[in-house]
Amino acid sequence: MKKYLSLLIIPLIFIVYSTALKKADGPNYNYSLADPSYVYLLNSLTMSELEGSGHTDHPGTPLQIAGAFIVKSYFYISHEKDNITEDVIYRPEAYLRVFDYSLIVLNAIGLLISGLIMFFIFKNIFAGMIFQTIPFISINVIEVFSLVKTENFAFFLILIQITLIIKYIFDHDSDTKKYYLYFSGLICGIILSAKISFICIVFLPLIVFPGFRQKMIFAITMIASFVISVIPVLSNMEYFINWISNLFIHNGRYGSGDSTVINKSEFFNNILKIISNEKFFFFSYIFLSGSALIVFFKRDKLKEIFSSKEMKLCTAIFFAMSINILMVAKHYSSRYMFPALLLSVPALFVSVNILRRIYFKKLGVRFIYAGILLFLILFGFYNGRKQLAKSNHIRSECSKLVEFLNTNYKGASEILSPGVTSEKAALIFAYYYTPDKSRAVLSKYLDQRFPGLFWYDVFNQKLILFNGKYESIDMTADKYPLIYRTTDENYNVTFIRDYEKLFKERNLKLTKIFSNDNGELIYKIE
């Protein structure tokens, strides 16, 4: 019983740390955090009203379905307005806190389940605890646990899928084998509907499951699970398909750039970025590659030591990591490495087990596992401190901006744009990702809470008075904008052009009056 209790330690640490990180981040409308937290909040709201979702980029549907349940439940438990839409618009941070804490608890449960599964497989408490350190192996993994985003939601599913495949390898009960096919198919379908770029995880069961028939059962189950998961957004699937197609046939991010599948120079530069930014991942990847080569060249001598299933596991993890590297090298962003980063610890664990059984038979398993665990804990502690420092700094810079505005421009009219530290900006940004049929009621309460709000839509390069429609603005003196807030000065020229055209002004200029380390800028319009 005491051994089992040891598996509670890291999940509890995870909860405490994730809560501390949430506090360090501050409100979800702080610099850049609104995307995607507020987007998922408002689309979870529209889901709860059975109006579907306007955000299908990932497509992210399972997270929005879960969010709909959370939003609806929290409204019934605690609300200040009688209408759920009005309550969310007036209290978005309250709903997002409940949303995020629900995901934190879900992932802590996932860590406990993973630890127990590994403990039962290897009969070693350290083996279970090693897999529980997965959340701390990279800053790019750690940072998601304080945000409402697909990575935070999918972590639970990916973790369960990884441990499920390992259990399949070492499960000798033939009667239970068929259940792995269906359960893996179900999980992978939901993972793909959460974020299609997590496709590398699918190759774990696809390679490990033997024979064409079993692979087909898994694939059919996965496709069915995916289709069922995206039913609420099937009407928008044409947009999703076009989005994915553009990502594949264009060399820029978000489907932009030239119609070239791969830009060679950029591709190899991105490989170097991956190596530089994710050193532990790269070490695990190379370590796994080396271990696999040793077994391959010595396969005749090692038949009695390793089963073909164990070799398949090694191949599957290597292939999944490789697929993700190739995808990210095409369109690099550190966050795209998320699914492969979660495989770093399994890759290291599998490699160590291979080398131990070949070269270090006399070395105690507990000693080796304890050494790995100690290293991962220390490495995780280092990453955890680094991420907390980063979050605290970003929040501090946001506070400087808010203090500057309150001291010098309190009550002044302002033109907002995406990414700036502002609850108004966060809600408006998310509004444009909601379904068309929901916008009338959303804009009603947004106008009610923030009347006369000016917004610069950088994506369409259009300046508007937000009222739910793109209409001409009837100018009055008390509404006249004084300051413009942005995170990208590259749009300043088009902003001035649109401003002059809309307000029939000439020779306007933007005078920078504030900037911070986050890259947020405030201009006075003169």
C-alpha positions as CSV (number, residue, x, y, z in Angstrom):
1,M,0.0,0.0,0.0
2,K,2.9,2.4,0.8
3,K,4.3,1.8,-2.7
4,Y,0.9,2.8,-4.3
5,L,0.9,6.0,-2.2
6,S,4.3,7.0,-3.6
7,L,2.6,7.3,-7.0
8,L,0.5,10.1,-5.6
9,I,3.5,12.3,-4.9
10,I,4.2,13.6,-8.5
11,P,0.5,14.1,-9.5
12,L,0.1,16.2,-6.3
13,I,3.2,18.2,-7.1
14,F,1.8,18.6,-10.7
15,I,-1.4,20.1,-9.3
16,V,0.5,22.5,-6.9
17,Y,2.9,23.5,-9.6
18,S,0.2,24.1,-12.3
19,T,-1.8,26.2,-9.9
20,A,1.3,28.2,-9.1
21,L,2.0,28.7,-12.8
22,K,-1.6,29.8,-13.3
23,K,-1.1,32.4,-10.7
24,A,2.2,33.5,-12.2
25,D,0.6,33.9,-15.6
26,G,-2.1,36.1,-14.3
27,P,-5.4,36.7,-16.1
28,N,-6.0,34.9,-19.4
29,Y,-6.3,38.3,-21.2
30,N,-2.7,39.1,-20.4
31,Y,-0.4,39.5,-23.4
32,S,-1.0,36.7,-26.0
33,L,-2.7,34.3,-23.5
34,A,-6.2,35.1,-24.9
35,D,-5.3,33.1,-28.0
36,P,-6.6,30.4,-27.7
37,S,-8.0,30.5,-24.1
38,Y,-10.8,33.0,-24.8
39,V,-11.5,31.5,-28.2
40,Y,-12.2,28.1,-26.6
41,L,-14.2,29.7,-23.8
42,L,-16.6,31.5,-26.2
43,N,-16.9,28.5,-28.5
44,S,-17.5,26.2,-25.5
45,L,-20.3,28.7,-24.6
46,T,-21.9,28.4,-28.1
47,M,-21.5,24.6,-27.9
48,S,-23.4,24.7,-24.6
49,E,-26.2,26.5,-26.3
50,L,-26.1,23.8,-29.1
51,E,-25.1,26.4,-31.7
52,G,-21.9,24.7,-32.8
53,S,-18.4,26.2,-33.0
54,G,-16.8,28.8,-35.3
55,H,-13.3,27.6,-34.5
56,T,-12.3,24.5,-36.5
57,D,-8.6,25.1,-37.2
58,H,-7.3,22.1,-35.1
59,P,-10.3,21.2,-35.2
60,G,-10.3,21.2,-31.3
61,T,-13.9,19.9,-31.0
62,P,-13.4,17.6,-28.0
63,L,-12.0,20.4,-25.9
64,Q,-15.0,22.6,-26.8
65,I,-17.4,19.8,-26.0
66,A,-15.7,19.3,-22.6
67,G,-15.8,23.1,-22.2
68,A,-19.5,23.2,-22.9
69,F,-20.1,20.8,-20.1
70,I,-17.8,22.8,-17.7
71,V,-19.4,26.2,-18.7
72,K,-22.9,24.9,-18.3
73,S,-22.2,23.1,-15.0
74,Y,-20.4,26.2,-13.5
75,F,-23.3,28.4,-14.6
76,Y,-25.8,26.3,-12.7
77,I,-23.6,26.2,-9.6
78,S,-22.6,29.9,-9.5
79,H,-23.9,32.7,-11.7
80,E,-24.4,36.4,-11.3
81,K,-26.6,37.0,-14.4
82,D,-29.6,35.0,-15.4
83,N,-28.5,34.5,-19.0
84,I,-25.5,32.2,-19.5
85,T,-24.1,34.2,-22.4
86,E,-24.3,37.4,-20.4
87,D,-22.7,35.8,-17.4
88,V,-19.8,34.5,-19.4
89,I,-19.2,37.9,-21.1
90,Y,-19.3,39.6,-17.7
91,R,-17.2,37.0,-15.9
92,P,-14.9,35.3,-18.4
93,E,-12.0,34.9,-16.0
94,A,-14.2,33.0,-13.5
95,Y,-15.2,30.5,-16.1
96,L,-11.7,30.1,-17.5
97,R,-10.3,29.4,-14.0
98,V,-12.8,26.5,-13.5
99,F,-12.0,25.3,-17.1
100,D,-8.3,25.3,-16.5
101,Y,-8.5,23.7,-13.0
102,S,-10.6,21.0,-14.4
103,L,-7.9,20.2,-17.0
104,I,-5.2,20.3,-14.3
105,V,-7.2,17.7,-12.2
106,L,-7.8,15.6,-15.3
107,N,-4.1,15.5,-16.2
108,A,-3.1,14.7,-12.6
109,I,-5.5,11.7,-12.8
110,G,-3.8,10.7,-16.0
111,L,-0.4,10.8,-14.3
112,L,-1.7,8.6,-11.5
113,I,-3.2,6.1,-14.0
114,S,0.0,6.1,-16.1
115,G,2.2,5.5,-13.0
116,L,0.0,2.6,-11.8
117,I,0.1,0.9,-15.2
118,M,3.8,1.1,-15.4
119,F,4.2,-0.1,-11.9
120,F,2.1,-3.2,-12.7
121,I,4.0,-3.9,-15.8
122,F,7.5,-3.6,-14.4
123,K,6.8,-4.4,-10.8
124,N,8.9,-1.3,-9.8
125,I,7.7,1.9,-8.2
126,F,10.5,3.9,-9.8
127,A,9.3,2.8,-13.3
128,G,5.9,4.2,-12.5
129,M,7.3,7.5,-11.2
130,I,9.6,7.9,-14.2
131,F,6.6,8.1,-16.5
132,Q,5.0,10.6,-14.2
133,T,7.8,13.1,-14.8
134,I,6.7,13.5,-18.5
135,P,5.0,16.9,-17.9
136,F,8.3,18.5,-16.7
137,I,10.7,17.4,-19.4
138,S,10.4,20.6,-21.5
139,I,9.3,24.2,-20.9
140,N,7.2,23.9,-24.1
141,V,5.3,21.1,-22.3
142,I,5.1,22.8,-18.9
143,E,3.7,26.1,-20.1
144,V,0.5,24.5,-21.5
145,F,-0.8,23.4,-18.1
146,S,-1.9,26.9,-17.0
147,L,-3.8,27.6,-20.3
148,V,-7.0,26.4,-21.9
149,K,-5.7,24.9,-25.1
150,T,-5.7,21.6,-27.0
151,E,-2.3,20.5,-25.7
152,N,-3.5,20.8,-22.1
153,F,-6.6,18.7,-22.9
154,A,-4.8,16.1,-25.2
155,F,-2.0,15.5,-22.7
156,F,-4.3,13.1,-20.7
157,L,-5.2,11.1,-23.8
158,I,-1.7,10.9,-25.2
159,L,-0.3,9.8,-21.9
160,I,-2.9,7.1,-21.6
161,Q,-2.2,6.0,-25.2
162,I,1.5,5.7,-24.6
163,T,1.1,3.6,-21.5
164,L,-1.6,1.5,-23.1
165,I,0.7,0.6,-26.0
166,I,3.5,-0.4,-23.5
167,K,1.0,-2.5,-21.5
168,Y,0.0,-4.2,-24.8
169,I,3.6,-5.2,-25.4
170,F,3.9,-6.9,-22.1
171,D,0.4,-8.2,-21.6
172,H,0.4,-12.0,-22.1
173,D,-3.3,-12.4,-21.8
174,S,-4.5,-13.1,-25.4
175,D,-8.2,-12.7,-24.4
176,T,-7.7,-9.0,-23.7
177,K,-5.7,-8.2,-26.8
178,K,-8.7,-7.2,-28.9
179,Y,-9.7,-4.5,-26.4
180,Y,-6.5,-2.7,-27.0
181,L,-7.4,-2.3,-30.7
182,Y,-10.8,-0.6,-29.9
183,F,-9.6,1.4,-27.0
184,S,-6.6,2.7,-28.9
185,G,-8.7,3.6,-31.9
186,L,-11.2,5.5,-29.7
187,I,-8.4,7.5,-28.0
188,C,-6.5,8.2,-31.2
189,G,-9.7,9.4,-32.9
190,I,-10.3,11.9,-30.1
191,I,-6.6,13.0,-30.1
192,L,-6.8,13.8,-33.9
193,S,-10.0,15.7,-33.5
194,A,-8.4,17.7,-30.7
195,K,-5.4,18.6,-32.9
196,I,-4.7,17.0,-36.2
197,S,-1.0,17.7,-35.9
198,F,-0.8,15.1,-33.1
199,I,-1.0,12.5,-35.8
200,C,2.5,11.1,-34.9
201,I,0.9,9.4,-31.9
202,V,-1.3,7.3,-34.2
203,F,1.8,5.5,-35.5
204,L,2.4,3.9,-32.1
205,P,-0.5,1.5,-32.3
206,L,-0.4,1.4,-36.1
207,I,3.1,-0.1,-36.0
208,V,2.8,-2.2,-32.8
209,F,-0.5,-3.9,-33.6
210,P,0.4,-7.1,-35.7
211,G,-1.2,-8.1,-39.0
212,F,-3.3,-6.3,-41.6
213,R,-6.6,-7.2,-39.9
214,Q,-5.8,-5.8,-36.5
215,K,-4.4,-2.6,-38.0
216,M,-7.6,-2.2,-40.0
217,I,-9.8,-2.7,-36.9
218,F,-7.7,0.0,-35.2
219,A,-7.9,2.4,-38.2
220,I,-11.6,1.9,-38.7
221,T,-12.3,2.5,-35.0
222,M,-10.1,5.6,-35.0
223,I,-11.8,7.1,-38.1
224,A,-15.3,6.4,-36.5
225,S,-14.1,8.0,-33.3
226,F,-12.8,11.1,-35.2
227,V,-16.0,11.5,-37.2
228,I,-18.2,11.2,-34.1
229,S,-16.0,13.7,-32.2
230,V,-16.3,16.4,-34.9
231,I,-20.0,16.0,-35.5
232,P,-20.7,19.5,-33.9
233,V,-18.5,21.2,-36.5
234,L,-19.2,19.0,-39.6
235,S,-20.8,22.0,-41.3
236,N,-17.4,23.8,-41.1
237,M,-15.3,20.9,-42.2
238,E,-14.7,22.3,-45.7
239,Y,-12.9,25.2,-44.0
240,F,-10.9,22.7,-41.9
241,I,-9.9,20.6,-45.0
242,N,-8.8,23.7,-46.9
243,W,-6.8,24.8,-43.9
244,I,-5.0,21.5,-43.7
245,S,-4.4,21.4,-47.5
246,N,-2.9,24.9,-47.4
247,L,-0.6,23.9,-44.6
248,F,0.7,21.0,-46.6
249,I,1.1,22.7,-50.0
250,H,2.5,26.0,-48.8
251,N,5.9,26.6,-47.1
252,G,4.7,29.4,-44.8
253,R,3.0,29.1,-41.4
254,Y,-0.8,28.9,-41.2
255,G,-0.9,27.9,-44.9
256,S,0.8,31.1,-46.2
257,G,3.9,31.5,-48.4
258,D,4.8,30.0,-51.7
259,S,3.2,26.9,-53.2
260,T,6.1,24.7,-52.3
261,V,5.8,21.7,-50.0
262,I,9.3,22.2,-48.5
263,N,11.7,25.0,-48.5
264,K,15.0,23.1,-48.2
265,S,17.1,25.9,-46.5
266,E,14.4,26.7,-44.1
267,F,13.7,23.0,-43.4
268,F,17.3,22.3,-42.3
269,N,17.5,25.5,-40.3
270,N,14.4,24.4,-38.4
271,I,16.0,21.0,-37.7
272,L,18.9,22.9,-36.1
273,K,16.3,24.9,-34.1
274,I,14.7,21.7,-32.8
275,I,18.1,20.3,-31.7
276,S,19.1,23.6,-30.1
277,N,15.8,24.3,-28.3
278,E,15.0,20.7,-27.2
279,K,18.3,19.2,-26.1
280,F,16.7,16.5,-23.9
281,F,14.4,15.4,-26.7
282,F,17.3,15.2,-29.1
283,F,19.3,13.2,-26.6
284,S,16.5,10.7,-26.1
285,Y,15.9,10.5,-29.9
286,I,19.6,9.8,-30.6
287,F,19.8,7.4,-27.7
288,L,16.8,5.5,-29.0
289,S,18.2,5.4,-32.5
290,G,21.5,4.0,-31.3
291,S,19.8,1.4,-29.2
292,A,17.6,0.3,-32.1
293,L,20.7,0.0,-34.4
294,I,22.5,-2.2,-31.8
295,V,19.6,-4.5,-31.6
296,F,19.1,-4.6,-35.4
297,F,22.7,-5.6,-36.1
298,K,22.8,-8.1,-33.2
299,R,19.2,-9.4,-33.8
300,D,20.3,-13.0,-34.3
301,K,22.2,-13.1,-31.0
302,L,19.5,-11.3,-29.1
303,K,16.4,-13.4,-30.1
304,E,16.2,-14.9,-26.6
305,I,16.5,-11.5,-24.9
306,F,14.1,-9.4,-26.9
307,S,10.7,-10.3,-28.4
308,S,9.6,-8.9,-31.8
309,K,6.9,-6.9,-30.0
310,E,9.6,-5.0,-28.0
311,M,11.4,-4.2,-31.2
312,K,8.1,-3.0,-32.7
313,L,7.7,-0.7,-29.7
314,C,11.2,0.7,-30.2
315,T,10.5,1.2,-33.9
316,A,7.1,2.8,-33.2
317,I,8.4,5.4,-30.8
318,F,11.3,6.2,-33.1
319,F,9.0,6.6,-36.1
320,A,6.5,8.7,-34.2
321,M,9.2,11.1,-33.1
322,S,10.7,11.2,-36.6
323,I,7.3,12.1,-38.2
324,N,6.8,14.9,-35.8
325,I,10.3,16.3,-36.4
326,L,9.7,16.3,-40.2
327,M,6.3,18.1,-39.7
328,V,7.7,20.7,-37.4
329,A,10.8,21.3,-39.6
330,K,8.4,22.3,-42.4
331,H,6.5,24.9,-40.3
332,Y,8.6,25.5,-37.1
333,S,7.1,26.6,-33.9
334,S,8.2,25.3,-30.5
335,R,4.7,24.4,-29.5
336,Y,4.3,22.1,-32.5
337,M,6.8,19.7,-30.8
338,F,4.4,18.9,-28.0
339,P,3.4,15.3,-28.9
340,A,7.0,14.2,-29.7
341,L,8.3,15.8,-26.5
342,L,5.9,13.6,-24.5
343,L,7.7,10.6,-26.1
344,S,11.1,11.7,-24.8
345,V,10.8,9.9,-21.5
346,P,9.4,6.7,-23.0
347,A,12.2,6.8,-25.6
348,L,14.8,7.1,-22.8
349,F,13.2,4.4,-20.7
350,V,13.0,1.9,-23.6
351,S,16.6,2.6,-24.6
352,V,17.9,2.1,-21.1
353,N,16.0,-1.2,-20.8
354,I,17.5,-2.4,-24.1
355,L,21.1,-1.5,-23.1
356,R,20.7,-2.8,-19.6
357,R,19.6,-6.3,-20.8
358,I,22.5,-6.4,-23.3
359,Y,25.4,-4.9,-21.4
360,F,24.5,-4.3,-17.8
361,K,22.7,-7.5,-16.6
362,K,24.4,-7.4,-13.3
363,L,23.4,-3.9,-12.5
364,G,20.3,-3.8,-10.4
365,V,17.1,-2.5,-12.0
366,R,16.1,-0.5,-9.0
367,F,19.5,1.3,-9.1
368,I,19.2,2.2,-12.8
369,Y,15.5,3.3,-12.5
370,A,16.3,5.3,-9.4
371,G,19.2,7.1,-11.2
372,I,16.9,7.9,-14.2
373,L,14.2,9.2,-11.8
374,L,16.6,11.4,-9.9
375,F,17.9,12.9,-13.1
376,L,14.4,13.6,-14.4
377,I,13.2,15.1,-11.2
378,L,16.2,17.5,-11.1
379,F,15.8,18.3,-14.7
380,G,12.1,18.9,-14.2
381,F,12.8,21.2,-11.2
382,Y,15.1,23.2,-13.4
383,N,12.5,23.6,-16.1
384,G,9.8,24.4,-13.6
385,R,11.7,27.2,-12.1
386,K,12.6,28.6,-15.5
387,Q,9.0,28.6,-16.7
388,L,7.8,30.3,-13.5
389,A,10.4,33.0,-13.9
390,K,9.3,33.5,-17.5
391,S,5.6,33.7,-16.6
392,N,6.3,36.1,-13.7
393,H,8.3,38.4,-16.0
394,I,5.6,38.5,-18.6
395,R,3.0,39.2,-16.0
396,S,5.2,42.0,-14.5
397,E,5.4,43.6,-17.9
398,C,1.7,43.4,-18.3
399,S,1.3,45.1,-14.9
400,K,3.6,47.9,-16.0
401,L,1.3,48.5,-19.0
402,V,-1.9,48.5,-17.0
403,E,-0.3,50.9,-14.4
404,F,0.8,53.2,-17.2
405,L,-2.7,53.4,-18.7
406,N,-4.4,53.9,-15.3
407,T,-1.9,56.7,-14.4
408,N,-1.8,58.6,-17.7
409,Y,-4.8,57.5,-19.8
410,K,-7.5,56.3,-17.5
411,G,-10.9,56.5,-19.2
412,A,-9.3,57.5,-22.6
413,S,-10.8,56.0,-25.7
414,E,-8.5,53.4,-27.3
415,I,-8.3,51.3,-30.4
416,L,-7.4,47.8,-29.6
417,S,-5.9,45.0,-31.7
418,P,-5.3,41.2,-31.1
419,G,-2.8,40.1,-28.5
420,V,-2.8,43.2,-26.2
421,T,-3.3,43.0,-22.5
422,S,-7.0,43.7,-22.2
423,E,-10.1,41.8,-21.3
424,K,-12.0,43.7,-23.9
425,A,-9.5,42.8,-26.6
426,A,-9.6,39.1,-25.6
427,L,-13.3,38.9,-25.8
428,I,-13.5,40.8,-29.2
429,F,-10.7,38.6,-30.6
430,A,-12.5,35.4,-29.5
431,Y,-15.8,36.8,-30.9
432,Y,-14.6,36.6,-34.4
433,Y,-14.0,32.9,-34.0
434,T,-17.5,32.1,-33.0
435,P,-20.3,30.8,-35.3
436,D,-22.2,33.4,-37.3
437,K,-25.5,32.5,-35.7
438,S,-24.2,33.2,-32.2
439,R,-22.8,36.6,-32.9
440,A,-26.0,38.6,-32.6
441,V,-26.5,37.7,-28.9
442,L,-22.7,37.9,-28.2
443,S,-22.3,41.3,-29.7
444,K,-25.4,42.5,-27.7
445,Y,-23.8,41.8,-24.4
446,L,-20.3,42.9,-25.6
447,D,-21.8,46.2,-26.6
448,Q,-23.7,46.4,-23.3
449,R,-20.5,45.9,-21.3
450,F,-18.1,47.8,-23.5
451,P,-20.1,50.5,-25.5
452,G,-18.3,52.3,-28.3
453,L,-15.4,50.0,-28.6
454,F,-12.9,50.6,-31.4
455,W,-11.1,47.6,-32.9
456,Y,-8.5,47.2,-35.5
457,D,-8.8,43.8,-37.3
458,V,-5.2,43.2,-38.4
459,F,-6.1,40.1,-40.3
460,N,-8.5,41.9,-42.6
461,Q,-6.7,45.3,-42.1
462,K,-10.0,47.0,-41.2
463,L,-10.8,49.6,-38.6
464,I,-14.3,49.3,-37.0
465,L,-16.5,50.4,-34.2
466,F,-17.4,47.0,-32.8
467,N,-21.1,46.4,-32.8
468,G,-21.2,43.0,-34.4
469,K,-21.2,44.3,-37.9
470,Y,-18.8,46.2,-40.2
471,E,-20.6,49.5,-40.4
472,S,-19.6,53.1,-41.0
473,I,-18.8,55.0,-37.8
474,D,-20.9,58.0,-36.8
475,M,-18.2,60.0,-35.1
476,T,-18.9,62.1,-32.0
477,A,-16.3,64.1,-29.9
478,D,-16.7,62.0,-26.8
479,K,-15.9,58.8,-28.8
480,Y,-12.9,60.1,-30.6
481,P,-10.0,57.6,-30.2
482,L,-6.8,58.8,-28.5
483,I,-4.5,55.9,-28.4
484,Y,-3.8,52.8,-30.4
485,R,-2.6,49.5,-28.8
486,T,-0.8,46.8,-30.8
487,T,1.8,44.0,-30.6
488,D,2.9,44.4,-34.2
489,E,4.1,47.7,-35.6
490,N,4.2,46.2,-39.1
491,Y,0.5,47.1,-39.3
492,N,1.0,50.8,-38.4
493,V,1.1,52.0,-42.1
494,T,-2.1,50.2,-43.0
495,F,-3.7,51.4,-39.7
496,I,-3.0,55.0,-40.5
497,R,-4.3,54.5,-44.0
498,D,-7.6,53.0,-42.8
499,Y,-7.9,55.6,-40.0
500,E,-7.5,58.5,-42.4
501,K,-10.0,57.0,-44.8
502,L,-12.6,56.2,-42.2
503,F,-12.4,59.4,-40.3
504,K,-11.6,61.6,-43.3
505,E,-8.4,62.9,-41.7
506,R,-5.0,63.7,-43.2
507,N,-1.3,63.7,-42.2
508,L,-1.9,61.7,-39.1
509,K,1.0,60.1,-37.2
510,L,1.5,57.6,-34.4
511,T,3.7,58.7,-31.5
512,K,5.0,55.8,-29.4
513,I,4.3,56.5,-25.7
514,F,4.9,53.1,-24.2
515,S,6.5,49.7,-24.9
516,N,7.4,46.8,-22.7
517,D,9.5,43.6,-22.9
518,N,6.5,41.6,-24.1
519,G,6.4,43.7,-27.3
520,E,3.3,45.6,-26.5
521,L,3.1,49.1,-27.9
522,I,0.9,52.1,-27.2
523,Y,0.7,55.0,-29.7
524,K,-0.9,58.3,-29.3
525,I,-2.8,59.3,-32.5
526,E,-1.8,62.9,-33.5
